[in-house]
């Protein structure tokens, strides 16, 4: 090959590698709704929301920077630094994946979807009927770590949905 062709190929390789590395280092929060096992006579849906920060914060802090600062603070203040899941086979669940500062944390739970009916609660042992008890009463018997993870899960979901509303609302 000619020297100029090699130089062009090398330049393209460097450009591609740099672009790929930058894309891989983006901060993002992805939320996926997984419908569980679909009933044969019903429609089902998959939803995905992703909040992503491109570039790095410089100068004045933007709304997106405050969002990621809140995500980081929520994780840190509650001691969540690893993956967590409490899913139930065939039940709908939500998965939150946080890519922040070069690390990834994945949280997955069925509790938001399952508890919507008001008849069940998701505990460390799985889905339990409330049977006249309150959600708070049942959850108070779960470990502090489990309750903290639920709280973080709900707060991250709230932060991401607030961020989405801020951009999509008229």
C-alpha positions as CSV (number, residue, x, y, z in Angstrom):
1,X,0.0,0.0,0.0
2,X,1.0,3.5,-0.6
3,X,2.1,5.6,2.3
4,X,-0.8,8.1,1.9
5,X,-3.3,5.3,1.9
6,X,-1.8,3.9,5.1
7,X,-1.9,7.4,6.7
8,X,-5.6,7.8,5.8
9,X,-6.4,4.3,7.2
10,X,-4.5,5.0,10.4
11,X,-6.3,8.4,10.8
12,X,-9.7,6.7,10.3
13,X,-8.8,4.0,12.9
14,X,-7.7,6.6,15.4
15,X,-10.9,8.6,14.8
16,X,-13.1,5.6,15.1
17,X,-11.4,4.4,18.3
18,X,-11.7,7.8,19.9
19,X,-15.4,8.2,18.9
20,X,-16.1,4.7,20.2
21,X,-14.3,5.3,23.5
22,X,-16.2,8.6,24.0
23,X,-19.5,6.9,23.3
24,X,-18.7,4.1,25.7
25,X,-17.9,6.6,28.5
26,X,-21.2,8.5,28.4
27,X,-23.2,8.8,31.5
28,X,-26.7,7.3,31.1
29,X,-29.7,6.0,32.9
30,X,-31.8,3.4,31.0
31,X,-35.1,2.2,32.2
32,X,-36.8,-0.8,30.6
33,X,-40.3,-2.1,31.3
34,X,-40.4,-5.8,30.7
35,X,-44.0,-7.1,30.5
36,X,-43.5,-10.6,31.9
37,X,-45.1,-13.6,30.3
38,X,-47.8,-12.4,27.9
39,X,-51.2,-13.8,28.3
40,X,-52.4,-15.5,25.0
41,X,-55.5,-13.2,24.7
42,X,-53.9,-9.9,25.6
43,X,-51.6,-7.4,24.0
44,X,-48.3,-6.6,25.8
45,X,-45.7,-3.8,25.5
46,X,-42.1,-3.1,26.0
47,X,-41.0,0.4,27.0
48,X,-37.6,1.9,27.2
49,X,-36.5,5.4,28.4
50,X,-32.9,6.5,28.3
51,X,-31.5,9.7,29.8
52,X,-27.9,10.3,28.5
53,X,-25.4,13.0,29.0
54,X,-23.1,13.7,26.1
55,X,-19.9,15.6,26.6
56,X,-18.5,16.5,30.0
57,X,-19.7,19.3,32.3
58,X,-17.8,22.5,31.7
59,X,-18.6,25.9,33.0
60,X,-22.2,26.4,34.2
61,X,-24.0,23.4,35.5
62,X,-26.9,22.3,33.2
63,X,-30.1,20.5,34.2
64,X,-28.6,17.3,32.8
65,X,-25.6,17.7,35.1
66,X,-27.9,18.2,38.1
67,X,-29.8,15.1,37.1
68,X,-26.7,13.0,37.2
69,X,-25.5,14.6,40.4
70,X,-28.9,13.6,42.0
71,X,-28.5,10.0,40.6
72,X,-25.0,9.8,42.1
73,X,-26.1,11.3,45.4
74,X,-29.1,8.9,45.6
75,X,-26.8,5.9,45.1
76,X,-24.1,7.2,47.5
77,X,-26.3,8.4,50.3
78,X,-28.0,5.0,50.4
79,X,-24.9,2.9,50.1
80,X,-25.9,1.3,46.8
81,X,-22.8,0.4,44.8
82,X,-23.8,-2.9,43.2
83,X,-26.5,-4.7,41.3
84,X,-29.8,-5.6,42.9
85,X,-32.8,-7.4,41.7
86,X,-36.1,-8.8,43.0
87,X,-38.0,-10.1,40.1
88,X,-40.7,-12.7,39.9
89,X,-40.9,-15.3,37.1
90,X,-43.5,-14.3,34.5
91,X,-44.4,-11.0,36.3
92,X,-43.8,-7.6,34.8
93,X,-40.7,-5.8,36.0
94,X,-38.6,-2.7,35.5
95,X,-34.9,-2.6,35.0
96,X,-32.8,0.5,35.7
97,X,-29.3,0.5,34.4
98,X,-27.0,3.3,35.5
99,X,-23.8,4.0,33.7
100,X,-22.0,6.7,35.6
101,X,-18.4,7.7,36.0
102,X,-17.2,4.6,34.2
103,X,-19.1,2.1,36.3
104,X,-22.4,0.3,35.8
105,X,-25.1,-0.6,38.3
106,X,-28.2,-2.6,37.3
107,X,-31.3,-2.6,39.5
108,X,-34.4,-4.7,38.6
109,X,-37.6,-5.1,40.5
110,X,-41.2,-6.3,40.0
111,X,-42.5,-4.3,42.9
112,X,-43.7,-1.2,41.1
113,X,-45.8,-3.2,38.7
114,X,-47.0,-5.9,41.1
115,X,-48.0,-3.6,43.9
116,X,-50.1,-1.3,41.6
117,X,-53.2,-3.4,42.3
118,X,-52.9,-2.8,46.1
119,X,-53.4,-6.5,46.9
120,X,-49.8,-7.7,46.9
121,X,-46.4,-6.6,48.1
122,X,-43.0,-7.8,46.8
123,X,-40.7,-8.8,49.7
124,X,-37.3,-10.4,49.9
125,X,-39.0,-13.7,49.7
126,X,-41.1,-12.8,46.6
127,X,-44.7,-11.7,46.1
128,X,-47.0,-11.9,49.2
129,X,-50.7,-11.1,49.5
130,X,-51.4,-8.2,51.8
131,X,-54.4,-9.9,53.4
132,X,-55.6,-6.9,55.3
133,X,-52.1,-5.7,56.3
134,X,-50.6,-2.4,55.1
135,X,-47.7,-2.2,52.7
136,X,-45.7,-0.4,55.3
137,X,-46.4,-3.1,57.9
138,X,-45.1,-5.8,55.6
139,X,-42.1,-3.8,54.5
140,X,-41.1,-2.9,58.0
141,X,-40.4,-6.6,58.5
142,X,-37.9,-6.7,55.6
143,X,-34.2,-6.0,56.0
144,X,-32.9,-2.4,56.1
145,X,-30.8,-3.1,52.9
146,X,-33.9,-4.4,51.0
147,X,-35.9,-1.3,52.0
148,X,-33.0,1.0,51.1
149,X,-32.7,-0.6,47.6
150,X,-36.5,-0.2,47.0
151,X,-36.2,3.4,48.0
152,X,-33.3,4.0,45.7
153,X,-35.1,2.2,42.9
154,X,-38.2,4.4,43.3
155,X,-36.1,7.6,43.6
156,X,-34.1,6.8,40.4
157,X,-37.3,6.0,38.6
158,X,-38.8,9.3,39.8
159,X,-35.7,11.3,38.8
160,X,-35.6,9.8,35.3
161,X,-39.3,10.3,34.7
162,X,-39.1,13.9,35.9
163,X,-36.2,14.5,33.5
164,X,-38.2,13.0,30.7
165,X,-41.2,15.1,31.5
166,X,-39.1,18.3,31.6
167,X,-38.0,17.7,28.0
168,X,-41.3,16.4,26.5
169,X,-43.9,18.5,28.3
170,X,-45.3,21.6,26.5
